[in-house]
Amino acid sequence: MSPETIIKPTNTETISSQRIVSISRERALHLLYQMIRIRRFEAKSAELYGAMKIRGFLHLYDGEEAVAVGVMEALRPEDAVVATYREHGHALARGIPASAIMAEMYGKQEGCSRGRGGSMHLFDAKTRFYGGNAIVGGGLPLAVGLALADKMQGKRRVTCCFFGDGAVAEGEFHESMNLAALWQLPVLFICENNLYAMGTALRLSQSVTDLAKKAAGYAVAAEAVDGMDVLAVEVAAKKAAEIVRAGEGPYFLECRTYRFRGHSAFDTELYRTKAEVEEWKERDPIKTFIEHLKNQGLVSEMDLNELERKVADEIKEAVDFAEAGTWEPVEDLTRFVYSEWRGV
């Protein structure tokens, strides 16, 4: 794609939150708080990465907050979540403490994966959060397995699997969709279509760019939703989760969104222009949600200042917790890696 080619925001014909969703002040503040804490957490993560406090790979979620927050509102504690390597937002919205996530990225024992997973491999059994998976499309078969186990045990639970538009080109996607449909498994497939598979534009990697249509090939119900609108995502996700939970098989939800930062911390972003990014930022899910709430008289500047203060305190506590954390002793190097076989 030439640098002059700009992928513009599309007018997604889907659920319009401002027309159909009535929201209380309490609920509005909750959703806004969740999105702001993700945005500020990512900003701090980028800062710490630059200071070499966080090492390895770092994929940030700025711009996509409405997807994680909206979808998590549709899930129950007993449901399972399988995420991608861009999963800080999913983990925070699911309820994993910011301190445990930050400590994990520092590589400290107090992290949610004992410091062994880092940014791309967040895990938390308590919240049934199964990664953080670094392989593109790698979480899809895991989600099918979790859902199969639930069906075999007669449990009415949803396995929610997040993946990007790049994963749709992978074999795991097609195999997983096929098996989920064939066995009528309770999987909620969430495609976070941010228009780029690393640095490759969707139109250059997919002959059919309307990704929701791909579900028809497997007889899976599907819908596309404006992934920059938290209320629209929440409505669509709740509808989808109810269908899956009722035993009516899997569901595919394409959330059309955009990432404001590069693919990873090392991305020079030569595949898109600054003008394109700025145009998408006009649809910033946090900014547009605040404008909507102000127009409805649901939030004030005082409310926003209080939310920012609360988030700032939480992130400072998370960083302090990570800084005070402990490194795993070298004696534990093979722990959880090798098992001693004692014979029959």
C-alpha positions in Angstrom: 0.0 0.0 0.0 1.4 3.4 -0.9 1.9 5.9 2.0 -0.6 8.2 0.3 -3.4 5.6 0.6 -5.6 6.4 3.6 -8.0 3.9 5.1 -10.8 6.1 6.3 -13.3 5.3 9.1 -16.4 3.6 7.7 -20.0 4.3 8.6 -20.7 0.9 9.9 -24.3 0.0 9.4 -25.0 -1.6 12.8 -26.4 -0.9 16.2 -26.7 2.8 17.0 -26.2 3.1 20.7 -27.5 6.7 20.9 -30.8 5.6 19.4 -31.6 2.4 21.3 -29.6 2.4 24.6 -30.8 4.1 27.7 -28.0 4.3 30.2 -28.0 5.4 33.8 -25.4 7.8 35.3 -23.9 5.0 37.4 -23.5 2.8 34.4 -22.1 5.5 32.3 -19.4 6.3 34.8 -18.5 2.6 35.1 -18.0 2.2 31.4 -16.1 5.4 31.1 -13.8 4.5 34.1 -13.0 1.1 32.5 -12.0 2.7 29.2 -10.0 5.5 30.8 -8.0 3.1 33.0 -7.1 1.0 30.0 -5.9 4.1 28.1 -3.9 5.4 31.0 -2.5 2.0 31.8 -1.2 1.7 28.3 0.3 5.1 28.3 2.2 4.3 31.5 3.3 0.9 30.0 4.7 2.7 27.0 6.6 5.1 29.3 8.0 2.3 31.4 9.0 0.4 28.3 11.0 3.4 27.1 12.7 3.5 30.6 13.5 -0.2 30.1 11.5 -1.2 33.2 9.4 -3.4 30.9 11.3 -5.6 28.5 10.5 -8.0 25.6 7.5 -7.3 23.4 4.8 -4.7 24.0 1.5 -4.4 22.0 -0.7 -1.6 23.2 -4.5 -1.3 23.0 -5.1 2.4 22.6 -8.1 3.1 20.5 -9.7 -0.3 20.9 -10.9 0.1 24.5 -14.6 0.1 23.6 -14.3 -3.5 22.4 -12.8 -5.0 25.6 -15.1 -3.0 27.9 -18.3 -3.6 25.9 -17.7 -7.3 25.5 -16.8 -8.0 29.1 -20.1 -6.4 30.2 -21.8 -9.3 28.4 -19.9 -12.0 30.2 -20.4 -13.7 33.5 -17.7 -14.8 36.1 -18.1 -18.4 35.1 -17.4 -17.7 31.4 -13.9 -18.1 30.0 -11.9 -15.5 28.1 -9.1 -16.3 25.6 -7.2 -13.3 24.3 -4.5 -12.2 21.9 -1.1 -10.8 22.6 -2.7 -7.3 22.7 -4.5 -8.2 25.8 -3.8 -5.7 28.6 -7.3 -4.1 28.0 -9.0 -7.5 28.0 -7.3 -8.4 31.3 -8.1 -5.1 33.0 -11.7 -5.2 31.9 -12.1 -8.8 33.0 -11.0 -7.9 36.5 -7.4 -8.9 36.8 -5.8 -6.3 39.2 -3.7 -3.7 37.5 -1.0 -4.4 40.1 -0.8 -8.1 39.0 -0.6 -7.2 35.3 2.1 -4.5 35.9 4.2 -6.9 38.0 3.9 -9.5 35.3 5.2 -7.1 32.7 8.1 -6.2 35.1 8.8 -10.0 35.2 8.2 -10.2 39.0 7.0 -13.2 40.9 3.9 -11.3 42.1 2.7 -11.0 38.5 -0.4 -12.9 37.3 1.8 -15.4 35.5 4.6 -15.4 38.2 6.6 -13.1 35.9 7.2 -15.9 33.4 4.8 -14.7 30.7 5.2 -10.9 30.4 3.1 -8.6 28.3 1.9 -11.3 25.8 1.1 -14.1 28.2 -1.2 -12.8 31.0 -3.1 -15.5 32.7 -5.5 -15.7 35.7 -7.3 -18.8 36.8 -9.5 -16.9 39.2 -11.1 -14.8 36.5 -10.9 -17.7 33.9 -8.6 -15.6 31.8 -6.7 -18.0 29.5 -4.1 -15.7 27.9 -2.5 -13.8 26.3 -1.5 -16.0 23.3 1.5 -14.8 21.2 0.7 -16.9 18.1 -1.7 -15.2 15.7 -4.8 -17.3 15.8 -3.3 -19.5 18.5 -6.1 -18.9 21.0 -8.9 -20.1 18.6 -8.3 -23.8 19.1 -7.9 -23.3 22.8 -11.3 -21.7 22.9 -12.9 -24.5 21.0 -11.4 -27.0 23.5 -12.7 -25.1 26.5 -16.1 -24.8 25.0 -16.1 -28.6 24.1 -15.3 -29.4 27.7 -18.2 -27.2 28.9 -20.6 -28.9 26.5 -19.5 -32.4 27.5 -20.0 -31.5 31.1 -23.4 -29.9 30.5 -22.3 -26.5 31.7 -24.0 -23.4 30.3 -21.0 -21.3 30.0 -19.6 -19.1 27.2 -16.0 -19.2 26.0 -15.2 -15.7 24.6 -12.3 -15.7 22.1 -10.7 -12.5 20.9 -8.5 -12.3 17.8 -7.5 -9.8 15.2 -8.3 -9.5 11.5 -4.9 -11.1 10.7 -6.0 -14.3 12.4 -8.9 -14.7 9.9 -6.3 -15.6 7.2 -4.9 -18.4 9.4 -5.9 -22.1 9.2 -6.7 -22.2 12.9 -9.6 -19.7 12.3 -11.2 -21.9 9.7 -10.7 -25.1 11.5 -12.0 -23.6 14.8 -15.1 -22.1 13.1 -15.8 -25.3 11.4 -15.6 -27.5 14.5 -17.4 -25.0 16.7 -20.3 -25.0 14.2 -20.2 -28.8 13.6 -20.3 -29.6 17.3 -22.5 -26.6 18.2 -20.1 -25.3 20.8 -20.7 -22.3 23.0 -18.0 -20.1 21.6 -18.3 -16.3 21.2 -15.8 -15.4 18.5 -14.8 -11.7 18.8 -12.9 -10.4 15.8 -11.1 -7.1 16.6 -10.8 -5.8 13.1 -8.3 -2.9 13.3 -7.7 -3.0 9.6 -4.0 -4.1 9.8 -2.4 -7.5 10.3 0.8 -6.1 11.8 1.7 -3.8 8.9 -0.5 -5.3 6.1 -3.7 -3.6 5.3 -6.8 -5.8 5.3 -7.6 -5.1 1.7 -4.2 -6.5 0.7 -4.6 -9.7 2.6 -8.3 -10.6 2.3 -10.3 -10.9 -0.9 -13.4 -10.4 1.2 -12.9 -7.5 3.6 -16.4 -7.8 5.2 -15.1 -10.3 7.7 -18.6 -11.0 9.3 -19.6 -12.6 6.0 -17.0 -15.3 6.4 -19.0 -16.9 9.2 -21.7 -17.8 6.7 -19.4 -20.4 5.2 -19.6 -22.3 8.4 -23.3 -21.7 9.1 -22.3 -19.5 12.1 -24.5 -16.5 13.0 -22.7 -13.2 12.7 -22.9 -9.5 13.0 -20.6 -6.5 12.5 -20.6 -3.7 15.0 -19.0 -0.3 15.4 -16.0 -1.1 17.6 -15.5 2.5 18.5 -18.8 2.7 20.3 -18.8 1.0 23.7 -22.6 1.0 24.0 -23.0 -0.5 20.6 -20.5 -3.2 21.4 -22.1 -4.0 24.7 -25.6 -4.4 23.1 -24.2 -6.6 20.3 -22.1 -8.7 22.7 -25.0 -9.3 25.1 -27.2 -10.4 22.2 -24.5 -12.8 21.0 -23.7 -14.1 24.5 -27.4 -14.9 25.1 -27.6 -16.9 21.9 -24.4 -18.8 22.7 -25.4 -19.5 26.3 -28.8 -20.7 25.2 -27.1 -23.6 23.4 -27.8 -22.3 19.9 -24.2 -22.7 18.8 -21.3 -20.3 18.2 -21.5 -16.7 17.2 -19.1 -14.4 15.3 -19.0 -10.7 16.2 -16.8 -8.4 14.1 -15.9 -5.3 16.0 -14.6 -2.6 13.5 -12.0 -0.6 15.4 -8.6 0.9 15.0 -5.4 1.0 17.0 -3.9 4.5 17.6 -0.3 3.2 18.3 1.8 1.0 16.1 1.6 -2.8 16.0 4.3 -3.1 18.7 6.7 -0.8 20.5 9.2 -1.2 17.6 6.8 -0.4 14.8 7.9 2.5 12.6 4.4 2.6 11.0 5.6 3.1 7.4 2.5 1.4 6.2 0.0 4.2 7.2 0.1 7.9 7.3 -0.2 10.2 10.2 -3.2 11.8 8.5 -5.0 8.5 8.6 -4.4 8.0 12.3 -5.5 11.5 13.1 -8.7 11.0 11.2 -9.5 7.9 13.1 -8.7 9.7 16.4 -11.7 11.9 15.7 -13.7 8.7 16.5 -11.8 8.1 19.7 -14.1 5.8 21.7 -13.4 7.7 25.0 -13.8 11.2 23.5 -17.0 10.4 21.6 -18.5 8.6 24.6 -17.7 11.6 26.9 -19.4 13.9 24.4 -22.4 11.7 24.2 -22.7 11.6 28.0 -22.3 15.3 28.4 -25.0 15.9 25.8 -27.3 13.6 27.9 -26.4 15.5 31.1 -24.9 12.4 32.6 -21.4 13.5 33.4 -19.7 16.8 34.4 -16.1 18.0 34.3 -16.0 17.3 38.0 -16.9 13.7 37.3 -14.2 13.4 34.7 -11.5 14.9 37.0 -12.5 12.4 39.8 -12.3 9.5 37.4 -8.8 10.6 36.2 -7.7 11.0 39.8 -9.0 7.5 40.7 -7.3 6.0 37.7 -4.0 7.8 38.4 -4.0 6.5 41.9 -4.6 2.9 40.7 -1.8 3.0 38.2 0.6 4.5 40.7 -0.2 1.7 43.1 0.3 -0.8 40.3 3.8 0.6 39.4 4.8 0.8 43.1 3.7 -2.8 43.5 5.7 -4.0 40.5 8.8 -2.0 41.6 8.6 -3.6 45.1 8.1 -7.1 43.6 10.7 -9.9 43.8 12.6 -11.7 41.1 12.2 -15.4 40.9 15.4 -17.2 42.3 17.6 -18.9 39.7 17.0 -22.2 41.6 13.5 -22.1 40.2 14.6 -22.0 36.6 13.3 -25.4 35.7 10.2 -25.2 37.9 7.0 -25.6 35.9 9.1 -26.6 32.9 10.3 -30.1 33.7 8.8 -32.9 35.8 10.9 -35.6 37.4 9.8 -39.0 36.2 9.9 -41.6 39.0 9.0 -44.6 37.0 6.0 -46.9 37.4 
